[in-house]
Amino acid sequence: PPGTGKTLLARVMAAQADVPFFYCSGSDFVELFVGRGAARMRSLFKEAAAAAPCLVFVDELDALGKQRSLRISGSNDEVEQTLNQMLACMDGVDSSNNGVVVMGATNRYEILDPALTRPGRFDRLVRINLPDASGRLDILRVHTRRLSLGPSVDLKAVAEVTAQYSGAELAALANEAAIRAVRRSSEELNQQDFLMAADAFSTARRRMPSVESLARDASKWFGGGEQPPNGSPLS
């Protein structure tokens, strides 16, 4: 899922291994002119081979590695040529064993080209799931270590009420709690700031009004000549 820290995990792996880290996005190789993306791909792997051992990380891999059967027929084949060049470069990395490790991240693994995920290329699949309660507690501790927490703050209780939250959402939650403390002109965050931030987050993003309730409210407002209240999804 989005926000689970796939890019962060790749950076941490390179730091732990103490090797150079090459970051790129799949869209960086999509060009208008045929051959430009393939040339960039060759340049990337040539630079990585010179810096080996190293780690090459391709973020948003689906932008480049989408199944060729899903592409619109008749469009220019720049993306397909770039993908073919990447496949060739990865075969060269595997055969020469020169210490270049290639990683990729995507939210849409099911649309990747089978040639990209076959053994010998991106053959190790690691699914990064949403954190559990203990994982959420650790993430909250990281994002609140620079905040002034009051004695009433219980991060374990906050972690328990934020089920199905990703790491990025927990970071946004801590930031929202800090904003609420500033609005109170307080120098410390209290437990109520976190709980109100979680409630506001859930109301805005996770419990949106259903289609039936929207239709019912629209019939009531516009059928009786009334205007929807300010802040409603229909206003």
N, C-alpha and C positions, 0 to 999 in steps of 0.2 A: 504493500500500500504506500501511497505518497506520505512523505514526512517521517519515515521510519529510520532514516539515517544511513541510506545506502552509500551516498557519496562520502559521508563522514567515516564510514567503516573502511572505505578504500584508502582514504588519507591516513587513517590510523594504522592500517597494515603497512603502508610505505614507511611511516615514521618508526614503527616497531622494528621493521627490517633494516632501517637506516639505509634506504636506497633512494635514488632520484624518483620523483613522481611526475608523470606527464598526464595532465588533465586536458580532455577535450570533450566536446559535445557532438552528438551525431549530426546536428544541423550545421556544424562548422564546415562540413565537407560537401554540403549541398550547394552547388553553384549553378548559375544560369548557363555558363559555357561548358560544353562537353570537354572533359579531360582535366579541368581545374581541380575537381575534388579528388580524382585519382592521383594527381601529382602531389597534392597535399598529404594524401595517405602515404605515399612512398617516402615523402620527406619526413613524416612523423616516425615511421619505423626505422628509417636510416639514422635519424638522430637518436632514437632509443637504443639502437644497436651500438652506437658509439659510446653511450653512457651506461651500458650494461655492467652489472646487473641493475635493473630498474623495473618500474611498474608503470604500465600504460593503462589509463582508465578512460573508457568511453561512456560518458553519461548520456542518458536518453537514447539508448541504442536503437530503439524502434524507429527513430527518425531516419536512420540510415539502413537498418537491417530488416525493414519490412519485407514480407514475402513478395517475391517478384510476380507471383500470380495475382496478387491483389492490386498491382499498379494499373493505372489507366492505360489502355492500349493506345498507341499513337502519340503519347507524350515523349519528350526527349529522354534519352537513356543515360543522362548524366548520373543519376542516383544509382542506376544499375551498374554502370561502369565503376563507380566508386566502391560499391559493395563487392564487385568481383575483384577489385584491386585489394581490398581489405582481406578477402578470403585468401588470395595469393600470398599476401604479406604474412598472414598468420600461419600458413603452411610453411613459409620460409623460417619463421621463428621456431616452429616445432621441429623442423628437420635439422637446423643448425645448432639448436640447443645453446643459444648464446646468452641466456640469462635474462631474457625479456619476458615478463609476465604480463598478459593482457587480461584486463577485467572490464566488465560492462555492467550497466544498471538500466533497468527498464521497469515500468509499471505494467507493461503489456507483453508479457513473454509469449502469449499464445499467437501473436501475429509475426513473430520473428521468422526469418527464412530458415528452413530446415538445414540448409548448407552451413548456416552460421552456428547452429547448435549441435552439430554432429560431433562425435568423439574426435579429439585432436584440435578443436577450436574452442568455442565456449562450451566445454563439455561438463564442467562442474556447476551444477545449479544449486544456489543457496537462496532459500526463500526467507526474507526478513519480515517477520510477522510483527503485529502490534505488541508493545511490551505488556507484561503481566503486572500485578500489583507491586512486587518488589522492584521490577524494572522501572516502573513509573516513579517509585520513591527515589531511586538513584538518579533518575533524570531530573526530578524536581530539586534534588540537592545540588545538582550541577548548576541549574539555572537560577537558583536563589542564593548562591554562595556570596554574591556581591550585594545582596539586599539586606536591609536591616529588619530582621524578623523579630516581632514581639514575643513575649513569653507565652502567649496564647496560641501561637502557630503550631499546628500538629501536621507535619507533612505526610505522615502515614495516613491520617484521616483524609487528607486531600487526595492522596493516591487511590484510596479505596472508592471515592465517589467519582473518579475520572476514568471509569472503565472504557475501553476501546479508544482511548486517546493516543495519538501518535506522539513521538518526541517533539515534532514541530508544534503540535497543538499544545503540549505542556509548556513549551517555551513561551508561546503566545499567552497562555493562561497566567504564568508568572508575571509577564509584562503587564497584563490587564490588571492584576492585583496591585502591582506597584502604582499604576495610574490611579486606581481608586484611593490608595493611601495618599497620594499627592493631592487629590481633590479634597480630602479631609484635612489637608494641611498638617498631616502627621509625618513624623520622621521614621515611624516604624509601621510595618505591615502587621495586621492582626488576622486571626482566623476568618473573620467575617469577610475580609477583602477577598480571600481565596474562594470562599463558598459563593459569594455574590458573583465573582468573575466566572466561576464554573457554571452557575445558573444562567448567566447572561449568554455565555458561549453555547450552552446546550439549547437555549431558546432560539438563538439566532441561526445556528448551523445544523442542529441535529433534530429539532422537533418543529420543523416548518409546518404551517397549516396544510392539511390534506386538500386534495382537489375537491372533495365533497363539501368541506366546510367553506372553501372559497366560493363555490357555486351557490351555496345556501346564503352566504352573506351578500353576494352580489345581487341575488334575487330580492333580498330584503331591502338593500339600500336603493337599488335602481328601480325596483318595482314600486316602492312607496315614495319615490321622489327624493329620498334622502341621499346625502353625500357620505362616502366612507370616511371614517375618522382618520386624522393625521397619523402617519406612521404605519398604517395598515398595508398589507401587500398589494392592495388594489388602489391605494391613493397615489 
